[in-house]
Amino acid sequence: MASTSTCQKPNAFLETIIALLTPHFATGTTDAFDARSAVIETLAAYATRTRGELLRAAQIIALGMTTLDVLAEAKTAEMSQSMRLRYRGCANSLNRCASNTEKALERRLACDAPSTAEPMPEPASDVTTGANANSPVGQSATAFEPHRNPAWPQERDRHLWAGAMMQTLQQLGVPVQITRPEDEARIKPGGLS
């Protein structure tokens, strides 16, 4: 019987991070596989749980390795004193940034593991039911219910929107013809009355 093994497609996000960090580790070895393994081991040491945490860990590694590269470059003999000082200043800034990123990652890792958001509870209903019908508010709501116009908010919003559009067109100099006299009285160049 043949054994079946499922080959998973590599995660593009993780592969990109590994590819970007590999050059930092390639200077110590000639084997690309060893450099890749070193990157994976270093990333695994941070014990990240999410992509955001993994990205922070990669930033910490890259900033740390770049800091070391800048300091090594500052030791070259053919560099002027002022340029050497600038390199050391850059290394100090990189180190500070790596330290701040590491603190942020530690704060994230100290929290509970991220989970899916809990569903929001339904808002309390303001419609009166049998239990509230005996209260004064419930009695008032029951008395007003037959006289309520269900289309009133939508109709009012539609009129306000139309009025605002007409006013904007008038301000832009577009000739606007108002057909209803009640609309003409409501819409004035200074705004809605």
N, C-alpha and C positions, 0 to 999 in steps of 0.2 A: 504494500500500500504506500503510495507516494505521500510525503508530508507536504502540507500546504502551509506556507508562511505568507502572511500579508505584509507587503512592503509599503510602509506609509510614505507619502510624499513629504519631503522636508518642508518645514515651516519657513516661508519666505522671510518673515520678520526676523526670526532667529538666525537664519542663514545670512541675512544682510548684516546683522550685528557681528556675527562671527567673521565675515569677510572684511568688515571695516576694522576689526581689532587685530586680525592676524598679522598685518605688517608690523605692529608694535612688538609682537612676540617672535617674528621671523628673524630678528637680528641675532638671537641667541642660538639658533639652530639652522641647519641647511635643509632639513626635512619639513615640508609643508604640513604633513600629517601631524608631526610633533607640535608645530606651532598652533595648529587648529585644536589639538587636544589640550594644549595649555590654555587656550582661550576658553574652551568649554569648561575645564576644571575651575578656572578663575571665576567665571560667571556662576557656576554651581555653588561656589563658596558663599555667595551672597544669599542663597536660599530665597530667591524671589518667587512670588506667586502670580503676579499679573504682568502684562506687557509693560505697563507704566513702571513697575518696579524693576523689570529687566532692563528697560531703557536707562533708568537712573544708574543701575549697576554698571552698564556699559559706559555711561558718561564718566563715572568715577574712575574706571579703569583707563579710559582714553585720556582723561585729564591728568591722571597720575603718571602715565607713561610719557605723555607729552612734556610734562614738567621735568622729568628726568632727562629727556632728549634736549630740552632747552638749556638745562644746567650743564650737560655734557658739551654742548656747542659753545657755551660761554667760556669754557676752559681752553679753547684754541688760542694758540700763541699769536696768530696774525690779526687778532681782533683788538680794536682800540679800547681804552679804558672806559670811555663813555658808552660804547656799544656793549661792552661786557656788563656794565651797570644796567643798561636797558634790558638785556637778556635776563638778568637776575630779577629785575622788577616784573617782567612778564612771567617768569617762573613762580614768583611769589603770588601773583594774581591767579595763575592757574591752580596753584596749591590751595588758595583760599576758596576758589570756586569748587574744587573737588571736595574740600572739607564741608562746605555748605550743602553740596549735593548729597554727601554721605550722611549728614545729619538729617536731611529731609527723608532719605531712604530709611534710616533707622526709625524715624517717627512713623512712617507708613508700615514698616514691618512690626512695630510694637502694637499696632492696632489689631483688632480681630480681623480674621481673613475676610476679604470682601465676599459678599453674598448677593443674591438677587434681591431687589427691592420688594418689600412687602406691599401687597395691594392696598390702596387707599380705601378707608372705610367710606361708605356712602354718607353724604351729608344728611343732617337731620331734616326731616320733612317739615315744612311750615304749613302744610295742608292739615286742616283740622280733621280729626277722626272721631269716632264715637266717644272716646274717653275725654277729649278736650271740648266737645260740643257744649257741655254744660257750663264752661267757664265764660266769663264776660267777653273775652277775646274771641272764643269760638262762636258765641252767639252773634257777635258783630260780623264776623267773617261769613257766617251762614246767611245773615240778613243781606249783606252786600253782594253775595255771589250771583244772584240772578241779574243784577244790574251791571255787572262787570262786562266790558267789551273785550273779548279775547284778542281782537286784532289791534287794539289801541297802541301798544308799544311799537309794533312793527309799522303801523301806519304813521305814527308820529316820527319815528326814525327815518322813514322814507321821505317825509315832507322836509325834515331838517336837512337831510342829505341833498335833496333836490334844490333847496334854497341855497345851501352853501355852494353847490356847483354853479348855480345861476349867478351868484354874487362873484365867484371867482372868474367866470367867463366875462362878466361885465368889467371887472377890474383889468382884465387883459385886453380890453377894447374890442371884444368880439360882440357883434350886434346880437342881442338876445331879444326874442319876441315872446312876451308873456301873454298867454291867451286867456287866462282867467282873471277877472277883476280882483278877486280876493287875493290871488297870488301877487298881483301888481301892488296891492296895498301893503302886503307883508314884506316884500323884498324891496329894500331901498338901497341906494348906493352906499350908505353908511353901515349897513348890516341888516340882520333880521329884526323886525319889530316885535 
